[in-house]
Amino acid sequence: MQNRVKKIVEILDKNKAESIEVFDLSDKEYIVDTAIIATSLGGRHTLALLDHLRKDLKADEKISNVDESGDWVVVDLGDILIHIMTPEYRVKYDMETFLSEIGETKEAL
């Protein structure tokens, strides 16, 4: 799991995602073991980061589902959820507080 998360974080970081946070939820009663949140530079960048993930994870991961808009993309890998949000949406929805109350934050890089 750790190598998978590391690869996702590296893809996001390499493609200019900001404020990447990883939440370990494996000991909690939540729908996934790990959640990753990253901030994009804007709507088009959000979708570009999704494209990079699809391309770079293609050989290693099966993407179960993607819910996308220009401001917030959620990538479901079964046991990992990746949230990519514009700065405005990240502040508005404050997923960090919600996930912090459930699990433990780990350093992304």
C-alpha positions in Angstrom: 0.0 0.0 0.0 2.8 2.4 0.9 4.4 2.1 -2.5 1.1 2.7 -4.2 0.5 5.8 -2.2 4.0 7.0 -2.8 3.6 6.6 -6.6 0.3 8.6 -6.6 1.9 11.4 -4.5 4.9 11.5 -6.9 2.6 11.7 -9.9 0.6 14.6 -8.4 3.7 16.4 -7.2 5.5 16.0 -10.5 2.6 17.6 -12.2 2.4 20.6 -9.9 -0.3 19.6 -7.5 0.0 21.5 -4.3 -0.6 20.8 -0.6 -0.7 17.0 -1.0 -1.9 15.3 2.2 -2.3 11.6 2.9 -4.7 10.2 5.5 -4.3 6.7 6.9 -7.8 5.4 7.6 -6.9 1.7 7.7 -7.8 1.3 11.4 -11.0 3.3 11.1 -14.5 2.4 10.0 -14.4 4.2 6.7 -15.0 3.2 3.1 -11.2 3.2 2.1 -7.9 2.6 3.8 -6.2 5.8 2.5 -7.4 9.1 1.3 -5.2 11.6 -0.6 -6.1 15.3 -1.1 -4.3 17.6 -3.5 -4.9 21.1 -4.6 -4.8 22.0 -8.3 -4.0 25.4 -9.8 -7.5 25.7 -11.2 -10.3 23.9 -13.1 -8.3 22.9 -16.2 -5.3 21.8 -14.0 -7.7 19.6 -12.0 -8.7 17.7 -15.1 -5.1 17.6 -16.3 -4.0 16.0 -13.0 -6.7 13.4 -13.5 -5.4 12.6 -17.0 -1.9 12.2 -15.6 -3.1 9.8 -12.9 -5.0 7.8 -15.5 -2.0 7.6 -17.8 0.6 6.9 -15.2 -1.4 4.5 -13.1 -2.8 2.5 -16.0 -0.4 -0.4 -15.7 -0.5 -0.7 -11.9 -4.0 0.3 -10.8 -7.6 -0.3 -11.7 -9.6 2.9 -11.4 -13.0 1.8 -10.1 -14.8 5.1 -10.6 -14.1 8.7 -11.3 -16.4 11.6 -10.3 -15.3 14.7 -12.0 -16.1 18.4 -12.4 -13.8 21.2 -13.2 -13.4 22.0 -9.5 -13.2 18.6 -7.7 -12.3 15.2 -9.0 -12.5 12.0 -6.9 -10.7 9.0 -8.1 -11.7 5.7 -6.5 -9.1 2.9 -6.6 -11.1 0.6 -4.3 -9.0 1.0 -1.1 -7.7 4.5 -1.9 -9.6 7.7 -2.7 -7.9 10.6 -4.4 -9.4 14.1 -4.1 -8.1 16.8 -6.4 -9.7 20.2 -5.7 -9.3 23.8 -6.8 -8.1 26.0 -4.0 -11.6 27.5 -3.5 -13.2 24.0 -3.2 -10.6 22.8 -0.9 -11.3 25.7 1.5 -15.1 25.5 1.0 -15.4 21.7 1.7 -12.5 21.4 4.2 -12.0 17.6 3.7 -8.9 17.8 5.9 -10.9 18.4 9.0 -13.4 15.6 8.2 -10.6 13.1 7.4 -8.5 14.2 10.4 -11.3 13.5 12.7 -11.5 9.9 11.3 -7.8 9.1 10.8 -4.2 10.1 11.1 -2.5 12.5 8.7 0.9 11.3 7.2 3.5 13.3 5.5 3.0 13.2 1.7 6.7 13.4 0.7 
